[in-house]
Amino acid sequence: MKTPLWQDVPWESVNGVAPTYCARVDKSQWRDLFLQCREANGRLIALWATDARPEQAEFLVHAVLLFADHWLWISYGMDETNPNYPDVSDTFPAAIRRQRAIYDLLGASSGAPDTRPWLRHGAWLAHEFPLRRDFTVSAATPGGHEENYAFVRVKGDGIHEMGVGPVHAGTIEPGHFRLAIVGDEIIRLEERLAYTHKGIEKRFESLGLLEGARLAGRVCADSTVAYTWAYAMAIEGMSSCVVPARAQWLRGLLLERERIANHLGNIGALSNDGGLAFGQTQFSLLKERWIQTHQRFWGHRYLMDAIVPGGVAHNLTHQDRAQMQQECNDLEQAVRVLQDILADHAGLQERFIGIGCLTAARIEALGGVGLAARASGLARDMRTEFPSPPYDTLAPRIATHRQGDVAARVALRFDEIFESLRLMRHILADLPAGPLISAPPTATGKQGLGCVEGWRGEVFVAIERAAPDCLHHVHIHDPSWQNWPLVEQAVIGNLVPDFPLINTSFNLAYSGHDL
């Protein structure tokens, strides 16, 4: 039997979340590795590109593939005068938007049929590419002319188009949704995002390794723990830093608190979208009390800067831990009562059951991850697939549901709240003694990876270092990149009034997507 191509490539080991290897590949290897990964039921984790100048007269396109139990970071060099690379969207459909973003940021073309802009909203000119080293702020033209976006038109008798957004009711970020409908039935949805593109990757280039942690934690406020931990993991891998056991367990506590806070808020929002305002009031109250605890013990309602490279910034006393144990007990009791109320509300369940269904096969094909995948029976969770401390000791129980509808995504949030409470009790009871932080990491390696299972799914960070304390490039990847296309599929065949409910049941990020 022929040896798989990935085993023939001269890999170099990278310290990271699991057995991780990197390599430069040629054009045929780039395509073949993607094909072999798909055939082996592997996954595309992230896809991005960088400007390697002035050290090298080329641009690089990078991908991280999850191949069996290995992480493979592959890079392909492109001529700086005509940067292009092979299209892989026929193998992994989730690549198409990332390839479009690569062109918008760096001007490197994949040759894919869909060449529409993804990130450009008139903020810079067509011949300007912000991630090129010679791009300057003065060259940008904020408020520049934006051409009409070429939405795909659906033609036929009785078909109408309905636009939703980009400005929405309430304090949520912008996103445009173009619905094609017959009567009240949705037959197609196309999204346009990136209205909040912030230039995060460009900003990282001017920061030091430790400074970058603060920016990572501010990419998407509802996932600050996941982002900061993934960034710290990458830095710590590059420096062979040993994080104290107490800090590792406190990171787990913070991540589970972040997961619970968001699930509480989302169940409340779904209750409201389903016509039960009582549910939103009650869950909003529980979330508010929960994040007030964050403020009291960590100094920030959304836990910003609680994790730092090398450890954590705050300790917990024995009394603090006792108070949190009681808080966990009180919350579980309140949530179980509310769960029963929601389950007994016939009108609400009618809105949830059978709405926004997605099969496991469809999610598998589109590369879906996180809670959205688990609600359709795919047990994807970095806490069990590649458990870093403390999860290698805690052994989380990963819940899944098979229906793949709004009801399944609601039920899974309840399951995850109760499991997070169990994990927190374990952490609070058995928290190891010792320091909170090691010596500040000093990077010796040139590449680092970090990946953490946030409440939406896996948050991924890849770092390339140019000098001892200088970031050459940081790529941050939110699970919403994989999961936004799932919303487009989930709404088909449903009614227009169900669109907000289905969208909320995924609760994907605009800010995390629009880097």
VMD Tcl script that draws the C-alpha trace (Angstrom):
set ca {
  {0.00 0.00 0.00}
  {1.31 3.45 -0.89}
  {2.52 5.55 2.01}
  {0.24 8.59 2.55}
  {1.74 11.75 1.12}
  {1.65 13.55 4.43}
  {4.11 10.99 5.83}
  {6.55 11.63 2.95}
  {6.82 15.39 3.56}
  {9.87 16.51 5.62}
  {7.96 17.74 8.66}
  {9.32 19.71 11.59}
  {7.76 19.36 15.01}
  {5.93 22.34 16.56}
  {5.00 22.55 20.23}
  {1.23 22.94 20.37}
  {-2.11 21.51 21.35}
  {-1.28 18.00 20.16}
  {1.26 16.26 17.90}
  {1.82 19.21 15.52}
  {4.05 19.38 12.46}
  {4.83 22.07 9.89}
  {6.33 21.96 6.41}
  {6.78 23.90 3.18}
  {5.01 22.11 0.31}
  {4.88 22.46 -3.43}
  {1.80 23.02 -5.59}
  {0.90 19.35 -6.08}
  {1.51 18.51 -2.42}
  {-0.80 21.37 -1.36}
  {-3.70 19.90 -3.31}
  {-2.90 16.27 -2.48}
  {-2.70 16.91 1.26}
  {-6.15 18.50 1.22}
  {-7.54 15.56 -0.76}
  {-5.99 12.98 1.54}
  {-7.23 14.85 4.57}
  {-10.80 14.80 3.22}
  {-10.55 11.10 2.33}
  {-9.38 10.35 5.87}
  {-12.35 12.31 7.34}
  {-9.95 15.02 8.46}
  {-10.80 18.68 8.89}
  {-9.65 22.05 7.67}
  {-9.04 24.12 10.78}
  {-7.83 27.40 9.29}
  {-6.62 28.97 6.04}
  {-4.79 32.30 5.75}
  {-1.92 34.06 3.97}
  {1.04 36.25 4.94}
  {3.60 38.58 3.40}
  {7.04 37.03 4.04}
  {8.94 40.07 2.80}
  {11.53 41.47 3.27}
  {13.20 38.28 4.57}
  {11.83 36.34 1.58}
  {10.65 37.74 -1.75}
  {7.35 35.90 -1.61}
  {3.91 35.61 -0.11}
  {2.86 32.48 1.78}
  {-0.51 30.77 2.02}
  {-0.98 28.61 5.11}
  {-3.41 25.93 6.17}
  {-3.81 23.86 9.31}
  {-5.32 20.43 8.75}
  {-6.49 18.05 11.45}
  {-5.33 14.74 9.98}
  {-6.29 11.77 12.20}
  {-4.59 12.62 15.50}
  {-2.06 15.04 13.98}
  {-2.15 18.77 13.33}
  {-0.42 19.64 10.05}
  {0.60 23.25 9.32}
  {1.43 23.51 5.64}
  {2.75 26.57 3.80}
  {3.01 27.22 0.08}
  {5.21 29.97 -1.36}
  {3.81 32.36 -3.99}
  {5.63 34.69 -6.37}
  {5.28 38.24 -5.07}
  {4.66 39.59 -8.57}
  {1.73 37.25 -9.28}
  {0.68 35.49 -6.07}
  {-1.63 32.55 -6.63}
  {-2.25 29.13 -5.12}
  {-4.47 26.11 -5.87}
  {-8.16 26.31 -5.02}
  {-9.25 23.82 -2.34}
  {-12.91 24.83 -1.97}
  {-13.94 21.81 -4.06}
  {-12.48 19.62 -1.31}
  {-13.46 21.71 1.73}
  {-16.38 24.06 0.91}
  {-15.66 26.08 4.06}
  {-12.48 27.32 2.34}
  {-14.28 29.52 -0.19}
  {-14.91 32.52 2.06}
  {-11.43 32.29 3.53}
  {-9.94 32.28 0.03}
  {-11.97 35.36 -0.83}
  {-10.72 37.03 2.36}
  {-7.12 36.13 1.46}
  {-7.49 38.00 -1.82}
  {-9.04 41.03 -0.13}
  {-6.23 41.23 2.43}
  {-3.17 40.13 0.45}
  {-4.12 40.05 -3.24}
  {-3.36 36.33 -3.64}
  {-5.76 34.48 -5.90}
  {-6.93 30.88 -5.60}
  {-8.46 30.73 -9.06}
  {-11.83 29.73 -7.58}
  {-14.93 30.71 -9.59}
  {-16.28 32.95 -6.82}
  {-14.11 36.08 -6.87}
  {-16.52 38.43 -5.12}
  {-15.02 40.53 -2.31}
  {-15.71 39.33 1.20}
  {-14.07 41.86 3.50}
  {-14.12 44.98 1.34}
  {-16.80 47.52 2.16}
  {-15.21 50.60 0.63}
  {-12.54 50.93 3.33}
  {-9.65 50.61 0.88}
  {-9.16 50.70 -2.85}
  {-9.23 47.69 -5.18}
  {-5.44 47.73 -5.73}
  {-4.63 48.05 -2.00}
  {-4.06 45.02 0.20}
  {-3.78 45.72 3.94}
  {-1.65 42.70 4.91}
  {1.12 43.59 2.47}
  {4.20 45.03 4.15}
  {4.16 48.11 1.91}
  {0.56 49.01 2.82}
  {0.28 52.19 4.85}
  {-2.62 53.75 6.68}
  {-2.30 56.91 4.61}
  {-2.96 54.87 1.46}
  {-6.33 53.71 2.75}
  {-9.48 55.58 1.78}
  {-12.09 55.24 4.54}
  {-15.56 55.74 3.24}
  {-14.44 55.02 -0.31}
  {-16.86 53.94 -3.01}
  {-18.25 50.42 -2.65}
  {-19.58 48.63 -5.68}
  {-22.91 46.83 -5.53}
  {-22.41 43.36 -4.15}
  {-23.39 40.60 -6.59}
  {-25.83 38.53 -4.57}
  {-26.89 35.31 -6.26}
  {-30.33 35.86 -7.77}
  {-32.99 33.18 -7.58}
  {-35.39 33.39 -10.50}
  {-38.84 31.90 -10.93}
  {-42.53 32.58 -10.61}
  {-43.59 33.97 -7.25}
  {-40.04 34.38 -5.89}
  {-39.35 37.54 -3.95}
  {-36.26 38.84 -2.18}
  {-36.20 40.20 1.35}
  {-33.23 41.97 2.88}
  {-32.53 41.86 6.62}
  {-29.84 44.16 7.96}
  {-27.06 45.09 8.00}
  {-28.46 47.36 10.73}
  {-30.59 45.37 13.17}
  {-32.87 46.16 16.07}
  {-31.08 46.17 19.39}
  {-27.39 46.47 20.18}
  {-26.03 43.76 17.91}
  {-23.39 44.03 15.23}
  {-24.17 44.39 11.53}
  {-24.71 41.59 9.07}
  {-26.81 41.48 5.90}
  {-29.09 38.55 5.07}
  {-30.67 38.27 1.62}
  {-33.67 35.91 1.70}
  {-35.30 34.46 -1.40}
  {-38.88 33.50 -0.52}
  {-42.03 32.05 -2.02}
  {-44.91 33.26 0.08}
  {-43.54 32.86 3.62}
  {-41.21 29.95 2.79}
  {-37.47 30.55 2.57}
  {-35.86 28.86 -0.44}
  {-32.43 30.50 -0.17}
  {-30.40 32.63 2.20}
  {-27.19 34.43 1.34}
  {-25.18 36.28 3.96}
  {-22.87 39.23 3.68}
  {-20.69 39.91 6.71}
  {-17.45 41.72 7.63}
  {-19.05 45.13 8.20}
  {-17.06 45.29 11.44}
  {-13.68 44.37 9.96}
  {-11.16 45.85 12.40}
  {-7.72 45.11 10.96}
  {-6.77 42.89 13.90}
  {-4.11 40.90 12.02}
  {-2.44 44.11 10.86}
  {-2.44 45.51 14.40}
  {-0.70 42.41 15.75}
  {2.30 43.12 13.51}
  {3.24 46.15 15.60}
  {2.94 44.43 19.00}
  {5.28 42.40 21.16}
  {4.50 38.84 22.20}
  {3.09 39.76 25.61}
  {1.27 42.86 24.34}
  {-0.55 40.69 21.83}
  {-2.38 38.84 24.62}
  {-4.40 41.94 25.48}
  {-5.46 42.41 21.87}
  {-6.34 38.72 21.50}
  {-8.67 39.02 24.47}
  {-10.50 41.90 22.82}
  {-11.24 40.33 19.45}
  {-14.65 39.07 20.57}
  {-15.75 40.07 24.06}
  {-18.08 37.14 24.72}
  {-15.17 34.72 24.12}
  {-12.29 36.61 25.68}
  {-11.18 33.64 27.81}
  {-11.05 31.27 24.84}
  {-9.16 33.76 22.68}
  {-6.64 34.73 25.34}
  {-6.03 31.12 26.36}
  {-5.47 30.03 22.73}
  {-3.05 32.91 22.22}
  {-1.22 32.13 25.47}
  {-1.06 28.44 24.48}
  {0.66 29.35 21.22}
  {3.17 31.63 22.96}
  {3.86 29.06 25.67}
  {4.47 26.37 23.06}
  {6.98 28.58 21.26}
  {8.85 29.19 24.51}
  {8.51 25.72 26.09}
  {6.98 27.53 29.04}
  {5.65 25.29 31.82}
  {2.39 26.75 33.12}
  {1.83 26.06 36.86}
  {-0.84 23.46 37.60}
  {-2.90 25.90 39.68}
  {-2.99 28.35 36.76}
  {-4.05 25.60 34.36}
  {-6.98 24.64 36.57}
  {-8.01 28.26 37.08}
  {-8.02 28.70 33.29}
  {-10.45 25.79 33.08}
  {-12.65 27.45 35.69}
  {-12.67 30.70 33.71}
  {-13.49 28.95 30.44}
  {-16.45 27.10 31.95}
  {-17.74 30.29 33.55}
  {-17.60 31.99 30.16}
  {-19.47 29.05 28.60}
  {-22.24 29.21 31.21}
  {-22.66 32.98 30.93}
  {-23.21 32.79 27.18}
  {-25.52 29.79 27.32}
  {-27.70 31.55 29.90}
  {-27.96 34.64 27.72}
  {-28.71 32.62 24.59}
  {-31.45 30.49 26.14}
  {-33.09 33.70 27.31}
  {-32.87 35.21 23.82}
  {-34.35 32.05 22.28}
  {-37.19 32.12 24.78}
  {-37.98 35.66 23.72}
  {-37.77 34.84 20.00}
  {-40.13 31.95 20.64}
  {-42.70 34.20 22.32}
  {-41.92 33.62 26.00}
  {-40.61 36.92 27.37}
  {-40.65 35.45 30.88}
  {-37.77 33.18 29.87}
  {-35.62 36.04 28.69}
  {-36.23 37.96 31.91}
  {-35.29 35.03 34.11}
  {-32.22 33.91 32.19}
  {-31.00 37.48 31.80}
  {-31.21 37.88 35.57}
  {-29.21 34.68 36.11}
  {-26.57 35.78 33.61}
  {-26.30 39.23 35.22}
  {-25.71 37.73 38.65}
  {-23.16 35.34 37.17}
  {-21.08 38.03 35.47}
  {-21.29 40.24 38.56}
  {-19.27 37.47 40.22}
  {-16.71 37.89 37.44}
  {-16.45 41.57 38.32}
  {-16.10 40.83 42.02}
  {-13.34 38.21 41.78}
  {-11.56 39.02 38.51}
  {-12.22 42.74 38.07}
  {-14.08 42.46 34.76}
  {-17.56 41.31 33.84}
  {-16.25 39.53 30.74}
  {-13.02 38.25 32.34}
  {-10.64 40.28 30.21}
  {-6.95 39.96 31.10}
  {-7.67 37.19 33.61}
  {-5.43 34.87 31.56}
  {-1.90 36.00 30.72}
  {0.93 34.18 28.91}
  {2.51 31.90 31.48}
  {-0.47 31.65 33.82}
  {-3.33 33.70 35.26}
  {-3.57 37.14 36.84}
  {-5.83 36.45 39.85}
  {-5.94 33.93 42.67}
  {-8.88 32.53 44.64}
  {-8.89 32.11 48.39}
  {-10.50 29.19 50.16}
  {-13.43 31.46 51.07}
  {-13.79 32.56 47.44}
  {-14.01 28.95 46.34}
  {-16.63 28.16 48.96}
  {-18.77 31.07 47.75}
  {-18.49 29.86 44.16}
  {-19.47 26.33 45.13}
  {-22.65 27.70 46.65}
  {-23.21 29.86 43.57}
  {-22.96 26.74 41.39}
  {-25.55 24.94 43.55}
  {-27.94 27.89 43.45}
  {-27.60 28.31 39.68}
  {-28.19 24.64 38.95}
  {-31.35 24.63 41.03}
  {-32.69 27.75 39.28}
  {-31.82 26.50 35.79}
  {-33.48 23.11 36.34}
  {-36.71 24.83 37.38}
  {-36.62 27.04 34.29}
  {-35.78 24.08 32.07}
  {-38.96 22.36 33.22}
  {-41.01 25.50 32.58}
  {-39.67 25.80 29.03}
  {-40.21 22.09 28.36}
  {-43.86 22.32 29.53}
  {-44.65 25.40 27.44}
  {-46.42 23.95 24.41}
  {-46.29 27.15 22.37}
  {-42.54 27.52 22.84}
  {-41.81 23.90 22.02}
  {-43.88 24.19 18.86}
  {-41.54 26.98 17.76}
  {-38.44 24.91 18.64}
  {-39.15 21.35 17.51}
  {-38.44 20.57 13.87}
  {-37.31 24.12 13.06}
  {-33.93 24.84 11.45}
  {-32.89 21.21 11.06}
  {-29.42 20.21 9.90}
  {-28.24 16.65 9.43}
  {-24.86 15.40 10.57}
  {-23.95 14.68 6.94}
  {-24.61 18.28 5.92}
  {-22.58 19.66 8.81}
  {-19.78 17.22 8.05}
  {-19.70 18.35 4.42}
  {-19.55 22.03 5.41}
  {-16.99 21.53 8.18}
  {-19.23 22.67 11.03}
  {-17.84 22.62 14.56}
  {-18.72 23.23 18.17}
  {-22.21 23.30 19.63}
  {-23.84 23.41 16.18}
  {-22.12 20.15 15.22}
  {-22.84 18.43 18.54}
  {-26.55 19.26 18.24}
  {-26.61 17.11 15.08}
  {-24.69 14.19 16.56}
  {-21.06 15.11 15.76}
  {-19.06 14.91 18.98}
  {-16.49 17.59 18.16}
  {-14.95 19.18 21.24}
  {-11.29 20.05 21.78}
  {-11.68 19.38 25.50}
  {-11.91 15.65 24.73}
  {-10.22 15.37 21.31}
  {-7.00 17.06 22.44}
  {-7.37 17.66 26.18}
  {-4.90 20.12 27.65}
  {-4.72 20.56 31.44}
  {-6.98 20.53 33.36}
  {-9.25 18.65 30.94}
  {-6.89 15.70 30.74}
  {-7.75 15.13 34.42}
  {-11.36 16.35 34.53}
  {-12.53 14.13 31.62}
  {-15.48 16.25 30.40}
  {-18.63 14.43 29.33}
  {-19.53 15.66 25.86}
  {-23.27 15.81 25.22}
  {-24.73 15.43 21.74}
  {-28.21 15.43 20.21}
  {-29.26 14.01 16.87}
  {-32.27 16.09 15.80}
  {-30.18 19.07 14.68}
  {-33.08 21.52 15.16}
  {-33.58 24.56 17.37}
  {-34.90 22.29 20.15}
  {-31.68 20.24 20.04}
  {-29.50 23.35 20.22}
  {-31.50 24.58 23.23}
  {-31.34 21.19 24.96}
  {-27.61 21.00 24.36}
  {-27.10 24.37 26.03}
  {-28.85 23.09 29.13}
  {-26.70 19.95 29.08}
  {-23.54 21.99 28.77}
  {-24.51 24.31 31.62}
  {-24.93 21.34 33.96}
  {-21.69 19.71 32.80}
  {-19.78 22.99 33.20}
  {-21.14 23.29 36.73}
  {-19.90 19.75 37.46}
  {-16.46 20.59 36.10}
  {-16.34 23.80 38.10}
  {-17.20 21.98 41.33}
  {-14.35 19.56 40.64}
  {-11.92 22.41 39.98}
  {-12.97 24.37 43.06}
  {-12.74 21.29 45.30}
  {-9.39 19.97 44.01}
  {-7.58 23.13 42.91}
  {-3.83 22.40 43.09}
  {-1.59 24.53 45.28}
  {1.28 26.49 43.84}
  {2.11 29.68 41.93}
  {-0.19 31.45 39.47}
  {2.35 32.22 36.79}
  {5.72 31.09 35.50}
  {8.48 33.42 34.37}
  {7.37 35.55 31.39}
  {7.66 33.37 28.28}
  {10.62 34.07 26.01}
  {9.92 32.64 22.59}
  {12.63 30.50 21.02}
  {10.55 28.75 18.34}
  {9.37 30.56 15.23}
  {5.86 29.08 15.07}
  {3.19 28.36 17.66}
  {-0.36 27.00 17.65}
  {-3.12 27.23 20.22}
  {-6.66 25.90 20.12}
  {-9.34 26.08 22.84}
  {-12.94 24.88 22.81}
  {-14.87 28.10 23.36}
  {-18.60 28.12 23.92}
  {-19.31 28.40 20.17}
  {-16.60 25.94 19.17}
  {-12.87 25.82 18.61}
  {-10.95 29.11 18.76}
  {-7.64 28.78 16.94}
  {-4.49 30.94 17.01}
  {-1.37 30.59 14.85}
  {1.68 32.76 15.53}
  {4.79 33.39 13.46}
  {7.67 35.18 15.15}
  {10.21 37.32 13.32}
  {12.45 38.50 16.20}
  {12.77 37.54 19.89}
  {9.89 39.75 21.04}
  {8.28 40.64 17.72}
  {5.18 39.20 16.09}
  {5.61 38.61 12.38}
  {2.00 37.51 12.01}
  {-0.86 36.31 14.20}
  {-3.83 34.57 12.64}
  {-6.91 34.16 14.82}
  {-9.76 31.97 13.68}
  {-13.28 31.95 15.14}
  {-15.59 28.92 14.74}
  {-18.17 31.24 13.18}
  {-16.19 31.03 9.92}
  {-17.22 27.38 9.63}
  {-20.69 27.79 11.05}
  {-22.15 30.84 9.29}
  {-22.75 28.74 6.13}
  {-24.72 26.32 8.33}
  {-27.30 29.04 9.01}
  {-27.79 29.46 5.27}
  {-28.64 25.76 5.03}
  {-30.70 25.52 8.22}
  {-33.30 28.11 7.18}
  {-34.22 26.50 3.84}
  {-37.81 25.28 3.84}
  {-38.66 27.21 7.00}
  {-40.90 30.25 7.31}
  {-39.66 33.83 7.35}
  {-40.79 34.40 10.98}
  {-38.58 31.47 12.01}
  {-35.40 33.03 10.57}
  {-34.55 35.12 13.68}
  {-35.15 32.10 15.91}
  {-32.92 29.84 13.82}
  {-30.21 32.48 13.61}
  {-30.27 32.98 17.39}
  {-30.07 29.23 17.97}
  {-26.61 29.28 16.36}
  {-25.70 32.66 17.93}
  {-22.61 33.15 15.81}
  {-20.11 35.98 16.06}
  {-19.88 38.99 13.80}
  {-16.91 40.50 15.64}
  {-15.02 37.20 15.85}
  {-15.59 36.64 12.15}
  {-14.77 40.18 11.03}
  {-11.12 40.40 12.04}
}
mol new
graphics top color blue
foreach p $ca { graphics top sphere $p radius 0.5 }
foreach p [lrange $ca 0 end-1] q [lrange $ca 1 end] { graphics top cylinder $p $q radius 0.2 }
display resetview
